[in-house]
Amino acid sequence: MPPRKKVRIANPLTAKELAALLEVSATVVIKSLFMKGIMRTVHQIVELETARALAVEMGYELSDDEDP
């Protein structure tokens, strides 16, 4: 299994910013949120815990705030 990419999410982000951070299209983020019953557009804020959960579901490992 390849090593998981690390991502640091310390603040709420827009769906577009989250997509760029996770290296996926904004459509993928919007669709994933929609499947969770969360309606957002690309310019609306995604809450911190939701953004972190989405990153983990997409195979990312969350890094600590102290990590560079």
SVG drawing of the C-alpha trace seen along z (x, -y; Angstrom):
<svg xmlns="http://www.w3.org/2000/svg" viewBox="-29 -32 37 34">
<polyline fill="none" stroke="black" stroke-width="0.4" points="0.0,0.0 1.5,-3.4 2.1,-5.9 -0.8,-8.2 -0.3,-11.9 -0.4,-14.2 -2.6,-17.3 -2.9,-20.0 -6.4,-21.5 -6.3,-24.1 -9.0,-26.5 -12.4,-26.3 -12.0,-26.4 -14.2,-27.0 -15.1,-23.9 -12.9,-25.2 -9.9,-25.6 -10.5,-22.2 -10.6,-20.7 -7.3,-22.3 -5.7,-21.1 -6.9,-17.5 -5.9,-17.7 -9.3,-16.8 -11.9,-18.8 -14.4,-21.0 -17.1,-18.7 -15.8,-15.8 -15.8,-17.8 -19.3,-19.1 -20.6,-15.6 -19.1,-14.1 -20.6,-16.8 -24.0,-16.4 -23.9,-12.6 -23.5,-13.6 -26.5,-15.8 -24.4,-19.0 -25.3,-21.5 -22.5,-23.8 -21.4,-25.7 -17.7,-26.1 -17.5,-29.5 -19.2,-28.5 -17.3,-27.6 -16.9,-23.9 -16.6,-23.5 -13.3,-22.4 -14.4,-19.0 -16.3,-18.2 -13.2,-19.2 -11.0,-16.9 -13.4,-14.0 -13.6,-14.4 -9.8,-14.4 -9.5,-11.2 -12.2,-9.6 -10.3,-10.5 -7.2,-8.7 -5.3,-11.6 -3.6,-11.5 -4.1,-14.6 -0.9,-16.2 -0.5,-17.8 -0.4,-21.6 3.3,-21.3 4.3,-19.5 5.8,-21.7"/>
</svg>
